[in-house]
Amino acid sequence: MAMRLPRRHFTVDEYHKMGEAGILHEDDRVELIDGEIIEMSPVNHPHILCVDMLTKLLVIGVGDDAMVRVQSPIRLDDATEPQPDLALMRPYEYLATLEREGPEDVLLVIEVAESTIRADRNHKVPRYARAGIPEVWLVNIPKKVVEVYSDPAQGKYQSIMRVGRGQSLTVKMLPHVHIAVDAFLR
């Protein structure tokens, strides 16, 4: 029988202290999920292009109604701080009044995936639902489809739909923002 080694789980505050102490560096591609430091997959050209196009489309689409954050951490609870590819946050004027943002300040999270689709769907999306993030888009680059998760309740998204080429997405919290899938998935 193999002996199971104990694992040490970290809080978000401890995770940040590791960065301050130089244990973790700014260019380390890691995120904290349920107290564990997880190495993020390297990104390739299709992923970069997709994130770049979505960034451009969202910045133009939301104007002053939201802030577009690119690959920045979102603290979901004391043990989880993922770094989604994109997030729409409440407007700057609102966020500037806060000491620290929380999941209630997030309007939309977008995860762009090529090789991490299953992990994002099975591990990250449920954590976003438990935190009450109103909407998540999981961009599946190989299948050229976006899985849209919305209406979180009891820690699960109640609505899941797939939007593909030739269709458009609407940001639930900003219904005037429409983005054609063909504009970022080619």
Secondary structure, 3 states (H helix, E strand, C coil): CCCCCCCCCCCHHHHHHHHHCCCCCCCCCEEEECCEEEECCCCCHHHHHHHHHHHHHHHHHHCCCCEEEECCCCCCECCEECCCCEEEECCHHHHCCCCCCCHHHEEEEEEEECCCHHHHHHHHHHHHHHHCCCEEEEEECCCCEEEEEEEEECCEEEEEEEEECCCEEEECCEEEEEEEHHHCCC
